[in-house]
Amino acid sequence: MATKDEEKIIALGANAAYNLADINKTKPQYAALTPKYLTKVLEFKGLDSGIYRVNKVKEGDTPLDVLCSSEKKSNIIPQGFVEYEEKPREYRLANISTIINIHTPIEDVYSSPFDQAKEQLELAIESLRERQESQLINNDDYGLLKNIADKQRIQPVSASGAPTPDDLDELISKVWKDPSFFLAHPRAIAAFERECTKRGVPPVTANIAGGTFILWRGIPIIPTNKLLVDGVKEPKGKGGKTNILLVRTGEAKRGVIGLYQRNLKNEQGRGLAVRFRGIDDKGVASYLLSLYCSAAILADDAIAVLEDVEVGEYYDYE
């Protein structure tokens, strides 16, 4: 019979067994990533030169204005030409870049069952896409919020600032030519649903672009946390102010479109290039990721915003 000391030497401890066990493993879980529905429902146009010029007709008296006039005229055929803006706006693609470094011994030894380089690149690409969605909305130059015409900005009708069905109807009156989708923070969508519940008009749902969304007047309400609440993606308090957008997308509809550079070297997706930069003397492999993007509003009535929306209004339902 073995002594107690011998039993301790022979017995396999739980910690040692755990280290040797072939347990199930998951891919890296990155909680900050979102579905990025905006880039799925927004129409994009590829550019060859990195510049997109939006030519618009100059406002003023033209033969078309005369033809459309309700005043009675003599049988004189109007003449002239339709004048264009002399200095149309040009949109230049912005660049979002990052560098990923990976020690080659790590890649060599720890790439089973998941390739370390591949996982690092996928997470970096998703992070760039997150940044792209934020820039499409909030960029100081081409961001949608910064470029909405003053006549397309409205305020909530309720004193509390909560988003009501009347507010969304007012947005539709601003973008009435074939509107494509509303865009709102999840907290704003929840606030709108509470207002609908209060009035007994719960919205229906539909499956679009791989997600389930509520509809108002047949128009989907797309969630994004890039429409910030009090300047942050994830507010901690119950209340806060945000915005709700209504967008018409598509170049043929004179709507809002996303822009990207096409035919890139080492292209790994829409407007995205991944370049291997080599391995240094310390065995560190380096990759450069570059994403080129922008957005253009082709007509003022392609987008409208409901500003100063309060997301913290709650009710006691009977």
C-alpha angles and dihedrals in degrees: 000000000000119000122241091257090052091050090055091053095047099042117093111232123224094242092053092047091051092053092052097042119107097227128182112267133196132215114260109290112219108190094190093067119102133193091257094214092172093070089049098052098034115089113238131205123203118226130207099196102033092244129097118190118202108207113198134184113254113245115242142073113337133154087263091058090054093047091050094047117114092213117107113250134186119256092279117136109227115236137192133075141279106260123218129212107271095216107036119186118263120205116210121199116253121221125227113186141172137173123226119202123195128181106234093221088059090050091047098047105030103041097105125126091359124036105240096209092048093049092048092050094047092052091047091050091050089050090053090050089052089053091047093055090049092050093048088060106030109025112130092226110035102006115130095234093055095049104049112120116247091241088059095058120095138173129227115271095221120084090232093055093235114152109254133185086254090060094052090047088053090052089052089054088058096047099031098141101093101313114206109198147337117239121207145150113263089246090055090050090051090050091051091049090053090053090050091049090050090055095042095244106114111185122240124239136231137186112243132162092353096309139091113240136176117243132217116197086346093304117120120236106221117204124224131159089210089084090080128221109221088341098306136094097224112031115201098206127069095244135054145128127262142149135253120210132202114202138189108201132196136076092237090054094049087244138133117302136181119231130213140166113254132201094033121171110255089012113188100174141333106336092342127122126184116195128186107226097191138250121291129216091272093057096255115147114209132201128189117211119194127181121190118200147143139154136230133202105211097190133018092236092056092087139026134178136214103211133204095020113180114221099185103073112122134177141201105234120209 
